């Protein structure tokens, strides 16, 4: 699993009041096949607040985006890199 990028981030900043929570989109590259093998790669875009929030991972599991940090701010924007928390769940 490779965290490729955050392709969209319209989440509500934590230092303001919003009508809608917004949405962040994390792009993952998923290697399919044996470790180190030549299996194909699949791309999955997972959302923080919209669908899809999860994607199949092999025949028995789903990979779900649990959190995207840091939270956006209007004042003092963060210079920290994005961190995605993923959860693997059995079907």
Backbone torsions as a table, in degrees:
resi	resn	phi	psi	omega
1	UNK	NA	126.7	176.8
2	UNK	-121.1	125.5	174.2
3	UNK	-77.5	102.5	-173.5
4	UNK	-80.7	-48.7	-175.8
5	UNK	-172.0	164.8	163.7
6	UNK	-100.1	111.9	-173.9
7	UNK	-88.3	-15.3	-179.3
8	UNK	-159.0	137.5	176.7
9	UNK	-145.7	98.3	177.1
10	UNK	-113.8	21.0	-179.4
11	UNK	-61.9	146.0	179.7
12	UNK	-65.3	127.6	176.2
13	UNK	-60.8	145.4	-176.2
14	UNK	-72.5	-14.6	-178.5
15	UNK	-102.6	20.4	173.7
16	UNK	-140.3	170.8	175.9
17	UNK	-107.9	127.9	-177.8
18	UNK	-119.2	157.2	175.4
19	UNK	-78.7	-31.5	-178.1
20	UNK	-129.5	145.5	-177.3
21	UNK	-70.4	-19.2	-178.5
22	UNK	81.1	-172.2	-175.9
23	UNK	-151.9	141.5	172.8
24	UNK	-116.9	144.8	-179.5
25	UNK	-122.2	121.5	179.4
26	UNK	-105.1	128.0	176.5
27	UNK	-98.5	126.3	178.1
28	UNK	-117.4	144.1	169.6
29	UNK	-107.2	122.0	-176.4
30	UNK	-108.8	120.3	176.8
31	UNK	-80.7	127.0	-179.7
32	UNK	-110.2	122.6	-179.1
33	UNK	127.1	-175.1	-177.5
34	UNK	-67.3	149.7	177.6
35	UNK	-55.2	131.7	179.6
36	UNK	74.6	0.2	-178.9
37	UNK	-84.5	-178.9	-177.2
38	UNK	-95.1	19.9	-179.8
39	UNK	-58.2	159.2	-178.4
40	UNK	-71.7	159.5	173.1
41	UNK	-102.6	141.7	175.7
42	UNK	-116.0	147.3	177.9
43	UNK	-108.3	133.6	178.1
44	UNK	-129.4	131.7	173.3
45	UNK	-105.6	115.2	-179.1
46	UNK	-110.9	141.2	-175.2
47	UNK	-105.2	153.0	175.5
48	UNK	-80.9	-35.7	-174.6
49	UNK	-127.4	-18.0	178.1
50	UNK	-107.1	-178.8	176.9
51	UNK	-98.7	148.9	0.5
52	UNK	-85.2	140.5	175.0
53	UNK	-98.3	-12.2	-180.0
54	UNK	-141.3	166.3	178.7
55	UNK	-143.5	148.9	176.2
56	UNK	-62.5	143.4	175.8
57	UNK	-130.8	96.0	-175.5
58	UNK	71.1	-171.5	-175.0
59	UNK	-79.3	-13.2	-171.2
60	UNK	-120.3	-7.3	-171.5
61	UNK	-131.8	157.7	168.9
62	UNK	-120.3	143.7	176.5
63	UNK	-107.4	122.3	-175.0
64	UNK	-119.4	137.2	174.1
65	UNK	-78.8	117.7	-177.2
66	UNK	-95.9	-35.5	-177.9
67	UNK	-158.6	152.3	173.7
68	UNK	-130.7	122.7	-179.1
69	UNK	-129.1	158.0	-2.0
70	UNK	-77.4	158.5	175.1
71	UNK	-68.2	142.3	179.2
72	UNK	-67.6	153.0	177.2
73	UNK	-137.0	146.8	174.4
74	UNK	-80.7	-46.1	178.6
75	UNK	-89.5	136.5	179.5
76	UNK	52.1	66.4	178.5
77	UNK	-54.4	143.7	-176.6
78	UNK	-73.5	138.3	173.5
79	UNK	-96.4	0.8	180.0
80	UNK	-69.4	147.5	174.0
81	UNK	-72.1	156.5	176.4
82	UNK	-65.8	147.0	173.7
83	UNK	-131.1	127.2	177.5
84	UNK	-108.4	134.9	174.7
85	UNK	-104.6	122.8	-177.8
86	UNK	-113.8	146.1	177.7
87	UNK	-124.4	131.3	175.9
88	UNK	-98.6	124.6	-177.5
89	UNK	-121.4	141.4	175.8
90	UNK	-77.7	150.4	-179.9
91	UNK	-83.6	NA	NA
